[in-house]
Amino acid sequence: MRVAPFPDGPHRKHPLVSNEPALSASLAHAARLLGRAEFDAETLWKKYPPNLKHEGKRRLFEAAGGLNRAPTGPLSIARFAPGTLPPTFAHRPAIRSVEGPYEYATPEAATDEWHVNFANTFLFCAYGDAAFAQDEIQVAEHPVLGSLVEGLKAEQPEGLTPLTVAGDRPTPIAIRGAERWCAIDMDPPRARPFGIYGSRFRTAKPEALREAVTRLDGSYRTNLLAMEAPMGSGRYSKEQIQFILETAWTGFSGVRQESTAGRHVTIHTGHWGTGAYGGDRVLMALLQLIAARLAGIDTLVYHSIDGDGLDAFAEAAAIERRLPDGITPQGAIGDAWNRGFTWGASDGH
């Protein structure tokens, strides 16, 4: 792993909810809360076990402990819609660029850490199928997320429809306290040289899948932010750029609200929307940097898998640092549009 520092750097009652805080009053220039609930993880698990249709997913699940294990403790979820963007963004978070995937390290003292889930419109829609990209990997490592989405579909708590986009607005979902049961190696020895990521998962041998799983003791808990990026082609329009910025800002503002008051808030993200959706790496990084500033995030950790990704993030960070003082969000959107960013092609995963 290589790390490079950058300078400047009202709910309806339902049986699974253990407590239901009232909706908070709307905050000026903050994402709007649609719904929030807290579940007992073990109750959720027993009532709605994960629905794993694909044999490979079942193999990973069994290697991590399967139904012989049960998650414990509270599991909370909140869903947000865009509010009013701040007029300016003087705040600048600390930024770290990291070569390598999420490691889910133990957070530093007085810090709440969040990891972005590169979601589909339908929350965790392919977690039980053959798909195996970033979204599905996170659910495989945190199996209680499968129970969560099954419970949401069955119980339908108010405001918590498992959609990360509704109509023409983003509705990111923040999940706090998911037990991480295992770490999955994308390149286990018996699957080399191609590994098991993406479409290769479909043909991975059972012994390679078992080899890929390192079981964890369940003391590891992760906070996730599920948000979907858009798809497109040709040159990005201003409307597309604004939608992406509003999506990231809504999600980041939401986790800022869901974090414990007074604690340092760190978000881990990466090249969101640039794989299967073909988004531009520089633009998607740039808009997440701007969103972190607008949301008042303390630290943004950006994960790249390869050198090209590190270079794309460095370019985005340089553009963001050169934005003039006092620029408005609309000004930043216009600046990005003037640079002529274009959509790329899907990577097939």
C-alpha positions, 0 to 999 in steps of 0.5 A: 500500500502506498499513501500520499498526503496532499496539502491542505489538505416520524417512523411507522412502528415495525417489529425490527426497530428497537428505537426510532428517533424523531426526524430532526428539524431541517438544517440549513444547507444540509441533506434532508433526512427521509427516514432513520431506524435502528435494528437489533442485528441478531433479530434481523438476521434470524427473521431475514437471513441473506438470500444467496442464489449463486453457489459461489456466494454461498461458498464465501458465506459458509467460509465466513461462518454461515448461518452458524454465526449471528451478528450482534449489536445495533445496526442503524440505517438512515436515508437522505435526499438533497437539501440546499447546497451551501453558498460557498465552501471555504472548508478544506478537509485533509486528503490522503491518496492511497494505492490499494483497496479499502482495509477497514482499519480500526479508526483512530480515537474520537473518529467516525469512519465511513466507507462508500459503497458504489451502489446500484439504484436498488440497494445491494440488488445483486448481492446474492447473484453472480455479480462480484464488483465493489458493491457485492464484495462489501456485502459478502464481507458484511453478510448482515447487509443482506439481512438488512435489505431483505428486512427493508423490503419486507417491513417497509419502514417509512422513508427507508425504501431501499433505493439510492435514487428515487425519480430524478433525485439521489437518496443515499443511504447511510448504514452504521455498525455492520459486522465484517465477518471476513476479508476476501482476497481478489487474487487467491493463489488458486485463481491466478493469474486472473483472480475472482473479481467481477465477471471472473467470479462466475467461473472461479473454482470452489477451492479458490473461493474458499482460499480467498476468505479470511474469517474475522472474529466479528469485532470489526464494524463498518459504517457504509454510505451507499450511493449510485453514480449516473451513466452517460455518454459523450460530453458531460452536461452541466446537469449531469455534473450537478447531479453527481455533485448533489449525490456526493454532497447529499451522502457526505452531508448525511454521514456527517449528520449520522456521526457522533457529535464532536468526533472527527469524520473520515470518509473512504472512497475511490473511483466511484462510478468509473468502472461499469458506468464508465465515468471519468476518473478525474471528474468523479474525484474532483466532484467528491473533493468538492462535496467533502468541502461542502459537507464539512468532512474532516478527512477524505481518503481516496483509494486507487487500485493502480497508478493511473488511478493515483494520477487521476486523483492527483490531477483532480486534487490539483484542479480543486486546489486552484479553484478561486476563493469564494467560488460558489457550487454553481461556479465550480460546476461551470468550471468543471463543465468548461473542462470538457470531460467526457464519458468513457466505456464500461469495464464490463464488471 
